[in-house]
């Protein structure tokens, strides 16, 4: 009787294996003509891998004159995983700034501290803020010291989703609109 039960169990295993093989074959036939999707034409930013973290902002290591405007002073930025259309909405005025911070006559270290405090204080009240850092016209060599420093701080702050130069009538390249996390 025991042998009969063992024979029956092995027959069940064979039947399941055959059924699995048949299903696998059917799946392979169904997937034979599948073509991968084309890249997203809207150029959405893919979410960052789960293991990455953003650091708290710190003042830049060097605050001397001579920062190159092109280094670390991009016109706009979008955090990983944020749709670039949000940046377009901000540029076209869908998110008017709810508060402003003027950083004229501050050092880079003071500006970094003020920017962090300002964002932390306004992030739950305003969706968009404006930070005026100036164009550096009165700095040594007419080079902006605060612009690259402020933008580097913005890139590091966890509450910043995106930023872009302010519209011409609101400061242009001497100010930045910042889109904050809700």
C-alpha positions as a LaTeX table, in Angstrom:
\begin{tabular}{lrrr}
\hline
Residue & $x$ (\AA) & $y$ (\AA) & $z$ (\AA) \\
\hline
Unk1 & 0.00 & 0.00 & 0.00 \\
Unk2 & 2.87 & 2.29 & 0.81 \\
Unk3 & 4.40 & 1.64 & $-2.59$ \\
Unk4 & 1.16 & 2.50 & $-4.31$ \\
Unk5 & 1.09 & 5.90 & $-2.52$ \\
Unk6 & 4.73 & 6.61 & $-3.47$ \\
Unk7 & 4.03 & 5.78 & $-7.10$ \\
Unk8 & 1.03 & 8.06 & $-7.05$ \\
Unk9 & 3.11 & 10.96 & $-5.60$ \\
Unk10 & 5.78 & 10.62 & $-8.27$ \\
Unk11 & 3.07 & 10.59 & $-10.96$ \\
Unk12 & 1.72 & 13.86 & $-9.49$ \\
Unk13 & 5.21 & 15.40 & $-9.63$ \\
Unk14 & 5.63 & 14.35 & $-13.26$ \\
Unk15 & 2.23 & 15.80 & $-14.16$ \\
Unk16 & 3.06 & 19.12 & $-12.46$ \\
Unk17 & 6.45 & 19.27 & $-14.17$ \\
Unk18 & 4.87 & 18.63 & $-17.56$ \\
Unk19 & 2.21 & 21.27 & $-16.92$ \\
Unk20 & 4.93 & 23.76 & $-15.95$ \\
Unk21 & 6.91 & 22.94 & $-19.11$ \\
Unk22 & 3.81 & 23.45 & $-21.25$ \\
Unk23 & 3.09 & 26.81 & $-19.57$ \\
Unk24 & 6.70 & 27.90 & $-20.03$ \\
Unk25 & 6.53 & 26.95 & $-23.70$ \\
Unk26 & 3.28 & 28.89 & $-24.16$ \\
Unk27 & 4.83 & 31.95 & $-22.48$ \\
Unk28 & 7.93 & 31.72 & $-24.67$ \\
Unk29 & 5.74 & 31.57 & $-27.80$ \\
Unk30 & 3.64 & 34.52 & $-26.65$ \\
Unk31 & 6.71 & 36.64 & $-25.86$ \\
Unk32 & 8.62 & 35.75 & $-29.06$ \\
Unk33 & 7.52 & 38.86 & $-30.98$ \\
Unk34 & 7.68 & 41.33 & $-28.06$ \\
Unk35 & 9.66 & 44.51 & $-28.79$ \\
Unk36 & 11.07 & 46.74 & $-25.98$ \\
Unk37 & 9.38 & 50.12 & $-25.50$ \\
Unk38 & 11.06 & 53.19 & $-26.95$ \\
Unk39 & 12.57 & 55.74 & $-24.51$ \\
Unk40 & 10.16 & 58.26 & $-23.03$ \\
Unk41 & 9.89 & 61.15 & $-25.56$ \\
Unk42 & 9.09 & 63.60 & $-22.74$ \\
Unk43 & 12.49 & 62.87 & $-21.19$ \\
Unk44 & 11.16 & 62.20 & $-17.72$ \\
Unk45 & 13.81 & 61.77 & $-15.10$ \\
Unk46 & 13.92 & 58.26 & $-13.71$ \\
Unk47 & 13.81 & 57.87 & $-9.91$ \\
Unk48 & 17.16 & 57.51 & $-8.19$ \\
Unk49 & 18.11 & 54.11 & $-6.79$ \\
Unk50 & 16.89 & 53.55 & $-3.24$ \\
Unk51 & 20.41 & 53.45 & $-1.78$ \\
Unk52 & 21.21 & 57.11 & $-2.56$ \\
Unk53 & 20.76 & 59.83 & 0.03 \\
Unk54 & 21.11 & 63.59 & $-0.16$ \\
Unk55 & 23.40 & 65.30 & 2.30 \\
Unk56 & 22.57 & 68.32 & 4.37 \\
Unk57 & 23.90 & 71.50 & 2.92 \\
Unk58 & 27.20 & 72.92 & 4.08 \\
Unk59 & 28.97 & 76.09 & 3.09 \\
Unk60 & 31.33 & 75.68 & 0.16 \\
Unk61 & 34.95 & 74.99 & 1.04 \\
Unk62 & 36.27 & 77.98 & $-0.88$ \\
Unk63 & 34.62 & 81.37 & $-0.77$ \\
Unk64 & 37.32 & 83.34 & $-2.54$ \\
Unk65 & 36.77 & 85.48 & $-5.61$ \\
Unk66 & 37.38 & 83.91 & $-8.95$ \\
Unk67 & 34.54 & 81.37 & $-9.07$ \\
Unk68 & 33.85 & 80.58 & $-12.67$ \\
Unk69 & 30.22 & 81.34 & $-13.53$ \\
Unk70 & 29.99 & 78.11 & $-15.49$ \\
Unk71 & 31.19 & 75.86 & $-12.67$ \\
Unk72 & 28.41 & 74.84 & $-10.29$ \\
Unk73 & 26.17 & 77.70 & $-11.40$ \\
Unk74 & 23.76 & 75.98 & $-13.76$ \\
Unk75 & 20.74 & 77.97 & $-14.83$ \\
Unk76 & 18.37 & 75.24 & $-13.68$ \\
Unk77 & 18.27 & 71.98 & $-11.74$ \\
Unk78 & 15.76 & 69.19 & $-11.22$ \\
Unk79 & 16.17 & 66.65 & $-8.42$ \\
Unk80 & 16.26 & 62.96 & $-9.37$ \\
Unk81 & 12.77 & 61.55 & $-9.82$ \\
Unk82 & 11.13 & 64.95 & $-10.40$ \\
Unk83 & 9.36 & 65.53 & $-13.70$ \\
Unk84 & 11.04 & 68.26 & $-15.78$ \\
Unk85 & 7.58 & 69.66 & $-16.54$ \\
Unk86 & 7.55 & 71.01 & $-12.98$ \\
Unk87 & 10.54 & 73.16 & $-13.92$ \\
Unk88 & 8.69 & 74.44 & $-17.00$ \\
Unk89 & 5.64 & 75.28 & $-14.86$ \\
Unk90 & 7.84 & 77.23 & $-12.45$ \\
Unk91 & 9.52 & 79.16 & $-15.29$ \\
Unk92 & 6.21 & 80.11 & $-16.85$ \\
Unk93 & 4.85 & 81.43 & $-13.55$ \\
Unk94 & 2.50 & 78.67 & $-12.42$ \\
Unk95 & 4.29 & 78.76 & $-9.05$ \\
Unk96 & 4.65 & 82.40 & $-8.00$ \\
Unk97 & 7.17 & 82.85 & $-5.18$ \\
Unk98 & 5.56 & 83.19 & $-1.78$ \\
Unk99 & 8.63 & 84.64 & $-0.04$ \\
Unk100 & 11.97 & 86.27 & $-0.89$ \\
Unk101 & 15.42 & 86.22 & 0.64 \\
Unk102 & 17.96 & 88.92 & $-0.31$ \\
Unk103 & 21.56 & 87.81 & 0.18 \\
Unk104 & 23.32 & 90.99 & $-0.97$ \\
Unk105 & 26.37 & 91.96 & 1.14 \\
Unk106 & 26.68 & 88.52 & 2.76 \\
Unk107 & 29.66 & 86.19 & 2.62 \\
Unk108 & 29.29 & 82.74 & 1.05 \\
Unk109 & 29.27 & 81.07 & 4.49 \\
Unk110 & 26.59 & 83.45 & 5.81 \\
Unk111 & 24.55 & 82.96 & 2.65 \\
Unk112 & 24.66 & 79.16 & 2.97 \\
Unk113 & 23.43 & 79.33 & 6.56 \\
Unk114 & 20.70 & 81.84 & 5.67 \\
Unk115 & 19.54 & 79.79 & 2.69 \\
Unk116 & 19.24 & 76.62 & 4.80 \\
Unk117 & 17.28 & 78.42 & 7.53 \\
Unk118 & 15.05 & 80.18 & 5.00 \\
Unk119 & 14.17 & 76.95 & 3.22 \\
Unk120 & 13.54 & 75.11 & 6.48 \\
Unk121 & 11.24 & 77.94 & 7.67 \\
Unk122 & 9.31 & 78.35 & 4.40 \\
Unk123 & 9.04 & 74.79 & 3.07 \\
Unk124 & 5.72 & 74.05 & 4.78 \\
Unk125 & 4.21 & 77.43 & 3.89 \\
Unk126 & 5.28 & 78.10 & 0.30 \\
Unk127 & 5.61 & 75.90 & $-2.76$ \\
Unk128 & 7.99 & 78.34 & $-4.46$ \\
Unk129 & 10.44 & 80.92 & $-3.07$ \\
Unk130 & 12.80 & 83.47 & $-4.59$ \\
Unk131 & 16.40 & 83.88 & $-3.43$ \\
Unk132 & 18.21 & 87.01 & $-4.64$ \\
Unk133 & 21.98 & 86.44 & $-4.71$ \\
Unk134 & 22.99 & 89.19 & $-7.13$ \\
Unk135 & 25.00 & 89.02 & $-10.35$ \\
Unk136 & 28.31 & 90.02 & $-8.80$ \\
Unk137 & 28.57 & 93.38 & $-10.54$ \\
Unk138 & 30.08 & 94.99 & $-7.42$ \\
Unk139 & 32.33 & 92.05 & $-6.52$ \\
Unk140 & 36.02 & 91.88 & $-7.26$ \\
Unk141 & 36.41 & 91.14 & $-10.96$ \\
Unk142 & 32.64 & 91.43 & $-11.54$ \\
Unk143 & 32.30 & 87.72 & $-10.79$ \\
Unk144 & 29.42 & 86.45 & $-8.71$ \\
Unk145 & 30.61 & 84.72 & $-5.56$ \\
Unk146 & 27.20 & 83.91 & $-4.11$ \\
Unk147 & 25.53 & 82.51 & $-7.24$ \\
Unk148 & 27.49 & 79.24 & $-7.49$ \\
Unk149 & 27.63 & 78.93 & $-3.71$ \\
Unk150 & 23.85 & 79.33 & $-3.29$ \\
Unk151 & 23.04 & 76.97 & $-6.13$ \\
Unk152 & 25.34 & 74.30 & $-4.74$ \\
Unk153 & 23.55 & 74.61 & $-1.39$ \\
Unk154 & 20.19 & 74.31 & $-3.15$ \\
Unk155 & 21.27 & 71.13 & $-4.94$ \\
Unk156 & 22.23 & 69.56 & $-1.61$ \\
Unk157 & 19.11 & 70.51 & 0.34 \\
Unk158 & 16.60 & 67.65 & 0.61 \\
Unk159 & 13.56 & 69.98 & 0.39 \\
Unk160 & 14.56 & 71.44 & $-3.01$ \\
Unk161 & 12.84 & 69.78 & $-5.96$ \\
Unk162 & 14.00 & 72.22 & $-8.66$ \\
Unk163 & 15.41 & 75.67 & $-9.25$ \\
Unk164 & 15.79 & 78.06 & $-12.15$ \\
Unk165 & 16.87 & 81.62 & $-12.89$ \\
Unk166 & 14.14 & 84.07 & $-12.00$ \\
Unk167 & 12.30 & 85.81 & $-14.85$ \\
Unk168 & 13.98 & 88.94 & $-16.15$ \\
Unk169 & 11.45 & 91.23 & $-14.43$ \\
Unk170 & 12.15 & 89.56 & $-11.08$ \\
Unk171 & 15.94 & 89.59 & $-10.97$ \\
Unk172 & 16.94 & 87.45 & $-13.95$ \\
Unk173 & 20.28 & 85.70 & $-13.46$ \\
Unk174 & 20.77 & 87.55 & $-10.16$ \\
Unk175 & 17.96 & 85.61 & $-8.50$ \\
Unk176 & 16.71 & 82.05 & $-8.42$ \\
Unk177 & 13.22 & 80.58 & $-8.11$ \\
Unk178 & 13.19 & 77.46 & $-5.95$ \\
Unk179 & 10.47 & 74.80 & $-6.03$ \\
Unk180 & 10.09 & 73.17 & $-2.61$ \\
Unk181 & 8.83 & 69.75 & $-1.60$ \\
Unk182 & 5.24 & 69.84 & $-0.27$ \\
\hline
\end{tabular}
